[in-house]
Amino acid sequence: MKQDSPIKFGTDGWRAVIAKDFTFDNVRICAQAVANYLADVGLADRGLVVGYDTRYGSERFADAVAGVIAANGIKTYLCRKALPTPVISHGILTKQAGGAIIITASHNPAEWNGLKYKPDYAGSASPEVISGIESHIPAIAASGNVSAMDLSEGLKKGLIEYIDPFPAYLKQISSLVDIDAIRNAGLNIAVDSMYGAGAGIFRRVLGGGITRITEINRKRNPLFPGINPEPITPNLKKLSKLIAKQGFDVGLATDGDADRIGLMDEKGQFITQLVTYALLALYKLHVMGERGAIVKTITTTDMVYRLGQIYDVPVIETSVGFKYVGPIMIKENALIGGEESGGYGFRGHIPERDGILAALFFLDMMIKLKMKPSQLVAHLYTKVGPHYYNRVDIHFPADQREAIVSRVANSNPQQVDGVRVVKIDTFDGYRFRLADTSWLLIRFSGTEPVLRIYAETSSMKRVDSLLDAGKKLAGV
């Protein structure tokens, strides 16, 4: 075992390259740290759910986790097959467990895998929870003191039990949205599962009616050929062509573990994550007539501020990551929480991203307002004005990070793209708010060695100009 463990939790869990740092030894170290944490906080007697996605070796890593948790005398509920993260997270509530470990690297490239910990409230782990787990890792890594047993032994002793959390999850989401209405709406839906854990899910949820579902990239392929399993424009060319060629009403794309959703309109045009979030907020506020706080990360849309004014609800901004959004949703009983990556959570459900439920709400909005996706976007713009957005991701050598940070931190521009800077936020990266209400953000990814540059403004031409300005500020 390594003396200095590489296990460091980022925006959502620990992620690393398979066979380099994401090894069975390190996964077991992390599982032991979770077992110790459960003992610390008095939750070990409630058991732990263990699940996984469709990445290379995920089920074997999950078995290794189960063996460690069970060897610590903690009842382990092991999922029988790959499932979406929100389904597994909801299983915590079904089993009244102390939490869950999910083997997934979400949207990362194929060579990565990861481990997410979900606490007993079935959401992303807060910074305090993560600190509690990480505090055990150095000593475990140094001593090699990891308890473990074979899967067969755990099953025989009753410490490990196979479960299928999907039926309870389906019952839960059926209480939140009229699934029968969607089944019988006669929609023609194209689905891209991106080779991930969302494969077959929409068919299971919506099958049996006159709504038709055509699914691509459904078969498991841990190489994710030609794409990263992140539902954004560059990875959805196949879905876009399918929609444009065959005339679907809408396109749905789930990421690697299906906690995020990407939407395409009836023309095969991507609906950005920021517009999607504003539409979901509008659905809750206007279509469903609900009220409550809106929680947004720094990287997502200012459109929700306008909706907050129109419908007289507060808007709360956080750093990037549902580990910040979820706890605020719980504290404030917030109506909705969302982030730029396509993850959205809802009151009355788990305080966690759920790409499946988000998609169902969007379909319900189409039905209730009798509008196509492009018409819904136009309808949103009548309320908040046109907003356009894009993001560029720039990979860089690790030794250049400090130099990039220094360039941005010391730039202190008075103008960006010819428009006066009215405020600079530095609580998560560097966000430049401009006099015309546009914004530019430069920050590092919390899960990969990637510099991300974001912009939202009133036209796509301006978006491109702002992104170019961001690259110059960062010197990349």
C-alpha positions, -999 to 999 in steps of 0.1 A, spaced: 0 0 0 12 35 -7 22 57 22 7 88 5 -27 79 -8 -39 95 -40 -75 95 -28 -88 130 -28 -125 138 -31 -133 165 -57 -166 182 -68 -185 149 -65 -165 119 -51 -131 106 -59 -121 99 -95 -89 85 -109 -74 67 -139 -80 29 -138 -50 8 -129 -29 40 -122 -45 53 -90 -80 37 -93 -69 3 -81 -85 -24 -59 -61 -15 -31 -71 21 -32 -108 14 -36 -106 -8 -5 -88 19 14 -116 43 6 -143 18 15 -126 12 49 -125 50 55 -163 50 48 -168 22 73 -148 40 99 -168 72 92 -201 54 96 -189 41 130 -178 76 140 -213 91 133 -233 62 147 -247 50 114 -230 17 110 -259 -3 123 -281 10 95 -261 -6 67 -248 7 34 -261 5 -2 -234 -3 -28 -241 3 -65 -222 9 -98 -224 20 -134 -213 5 -167 -177 15 -167 -148 -10 -171 -146 -32 -140 -173 -12 -120 -191 -44 -108 -158 -59 -96 -149 -27 -78 -183 -27 -62 -178 -63 -51 -145 -52 -35 -163 -24 -16 -190 -47 -4 -164 -71 9 -148 -44 30 -180 -29 43 -193 -64 53 -160 -73 69 -166 -44 92 -198 -59 104 -220 -35 84 -250 -49 65 -243 -43 28 -271 -39 2 -254 -47 -31 -272 -38 -64 -275 -68 -87 -267 -47 -119 -256 -13 -131 -282 14 -123 -284 52 -125 -270 70 -95 -303 86 -85 -319 51 -84 -291 39 -61 -293 70 -40 -330 66 -35 -323 31 -23 -307 46 8 -342 59 18 -359 27 9 -335 7 31 -331 34 57 -294 29 53 -266 50 66 -255 59 31 -243 45 -2 -211 40 -22 -215 42 -59 -187 31 -83 -189 57 -111 -169 84 -128 -200 100 -142 -190 119 -174 -152 114 -173 -134 97 -202 -133 59 -205 -99 54 -187 -114 69 -155 -135 54 -128 -146 68 -95 -163 64 -61 -191 86 -49 -203 85 -13 -240 95 -6 -249 101 31 -281 90 48 -301 119 34 -295 104 -2 -278 134 -17 -242 145 -25 -219 144 5 -214 178 21 -178 191 26 -181 182 63 -190 146 55 -162 143 30 -137 157 55 -149 131 79 -142 103 54 -109 117 42 -96 121 78 -93 83 80 -75 78 47 -39 86 55 -37 62 85 -54 34 66 -31 39 36 0 40 58 -9 9 79 -27 -12 53 -53 -19 80 -82 -28 58 -108 -55 67 -121 -75 38 -140 -107 30 -150 -126 -2 -183 -118 -17 -194 -154 -13 -186 -153 24 -205 -121 29 -236 -135 12 -234 -168 32 -232 -149 65 -261 -126 55 -238 -95 57 -243 -89 20 -277 -89 4 -285 -84 -33 -312 -57 -39 -330 -41 -68 -338 -5 -58 -356 4 -91 -392 -6 -82 -392 17 -52 -376 44 -72 -403 41 -100 -430 43 -73 -414 75 -60 -411 93 -93 -446 82 -102 -459 102 -72 -441 134 -85 -451 134 -122 -480 120 -142 -462 92 -160 -494 77 -174 -501 110 -192 -466 109 -208 -470 72 -217 -503 80 -235 -493 114 -251 -481 98 -283 -447 115 -282 -419 102 -304 -388 103 -282 -352 97 -292 -329 86 -263 -291 85 -262 -279 65 -232 -243 72 -240 -234 36 -232 -241 44 -196 -262 32 -167 -293 50 -181 -297 24 -208 -332 11 -210 -345 33 -182 -369 55 -202 -383 24 -219 -389 8 -184 -406 40 -171 -426 50 -201 -433 17 -219 -467 3 -223 -485 33 -239 -486 50 -273 -455 71 -267 -426 57 -287 -390 55 -276 -361 49 -299 -328 44 -281 -292 46 -293 -259 38 -276 -278 15 -253 -254 -15 -253 -227 -15 -226 -193 -3 -240 -168 9 -214 -147 25 -242 -175 50 -249 -164 50 -286 -161 84 -301 -175 103 -271 -171 111 -234 -204 102 -217 -213 138 -211 -246 151 -226 -233 182 -244 -232 192 -281 -199 176 -292 -209 142 -279 -245 142 -293 -239 144 -330 -254 110 -336 -286 119 -316 -289 152 -335 -287 135 -369 -312 109 -358 -337 136 -347 -333 157 -378 -336 127 -402 -365 109 -386 -386 137 -371 -387 130 -333 -405 153 -310 -376 156 -285 -342 141 -277 -331 130 -242 -294 121 -234 -282 108 -200 -246 109 -189 -226 79 -177 -245 74 -144 -277 92 -155 -278 118 -129 -275 145 -156 -297 152 -186 -291 168 -220 -321 179 -241 -325 183 -279 -354 200 -296 -374 186 -325 -349 200 -350 -319 182 -334 -306 214 -318 -291 211 -283 -309 230 -256 -281 243 -233 -280 232 -197 -286 268 -186 -318 271 -207 -329 236 -195 -325 247 -159 -345 279 -165 -372 259 -182 -374 234 -153 -377 263 -129 -404 278 -151 -422 245 -151 -423 243 -113 -432 280 -108 -456 286 -137 -470 253 -149 -472 236 -115 -478 268 -95 -453 258 -68 -432 283 -48 -399 280 -30 -362 290 -32 -341 283 -63 -306 272 -57 -280 277 -84 -243 272 -88 -220 300 -99 -217 285 -134 -254 283 -142 -279 308 -156 -288 343 -145 -322 336 -160 -334 322 -127 -328 356 -110 -353 370 -134 -377 342 -127 -372 347 -90 -383 384 -94 -413 375 -115 -426 348 -92 -413 364 -59 -390 336 -48 -355 338 -35 -325 327 -55 -294 313 -36 -260 310 -53 -233 284 -44 -200 271 -55 -199 244 -81 -211 210 -70 -242 194 -56 -222 189 -23 -231 226 -19 -265 226 -36 -280 196 -18 -275 208 18 -290 242 10 -319 225 -7 -325 206 26 -320 236 48 -342 260 28 -367 233 16 -358 247 -18 -381 241 -48 -353 232 -72 -315 232 -74 -293 230 -104 -259 233 -119 -244 240 -153 -234 204 -159 -270 193 -165 -277 182 -130 -310 192 -114 -327 183 -81 -362 188 -69 -382 192 -37 -401 162 -25 -375 139 -40 -339 132 -30 -317 163 -27 -296 150 -55 -293 154 -93 -317 132 -112 -315 132 -150 -345 108 -153 -369 129 -133 -357 161 -149 -365 146 -183 -400 135 -172 -407 170 -159 -397 185 -193 -419 160 -211 -448 169 -188 -442 206 -196 -444 198 -233 -477 181 -228 -493 206 -204 -484 236 -225 -489 218 -258 -456 231 -271 -426 217 -289 -392 221 -272 -382 250 -295 -415 267 -286 -409 262 -249 -375 280 -253 -392 309 -271 -418 310 -244 -391 313 -218 -374 341 -236 -407 361 -236 -403 362 -199 -366 366 -193 -352 378 -226 -328 358 -249 -298 342 -232 -270 323 -249 -242 303 -233 -212 281 -241 -182 266 -223 -148 256 -235 -126 230 -218 -89 233 -221 -66 205 -210 -32 217 -196 0 202 -181 -3 200 -143 28 221 -138 11 251 -156 -18 254 -131 -2 279 -108 9 301 -137 -26 301 -152 -41 310 -118 -15 338 -114 -23 353 -148 -60 354 -142 -57 366 -106 -34 395 -115 -53 405 -147 -79 427 -129 -93 440 -162 -114 471 -163 -131 459 -195 -138 425 -211 -146 424 -248 -151 461 -247 -177 461 -219 -170 475 -184 -164 451 -156 -187 459 -127 -178 431 -103 -153 403 -99 -163 372 -79 -135 349 -66 -154 324 -44 -152 297 -70 -128 307 -98 -129 342 -113 -162 355 -126 -163 389 -144 -197 405 -143 -202 431 -170 -222 463 -173 -245 447 -200 -254 418 -175 -232 394 -194 -207 373 -174 -175 354 -180 -161 327 -156 -127 311 -155 -122 281 -131 -106 248 -128 -125 215 -130 -129 198 -96 -126 163 -111 -101 166 -140 -70 186 -150 -91 209 -171 -95 247 -173 -131 256 -180 -142 290 -194 -179 299 -193 -199 328 -207 -236 338 -208 -248 368 -228 -275 380 -252 -262 365 -285 -240 336 -297 -216 360 -313 -210 377 -280 -206 343 -263 -178 335 -287 -161 369 -282 -163 365 -244 -148 330 -245 -119 343 -266 -114 371 -241 -113 345 -213 -86 325 -231 -65 356 -235 -69 364 -198 -58 329 -189 -30 329 -215 -41 296 -230 
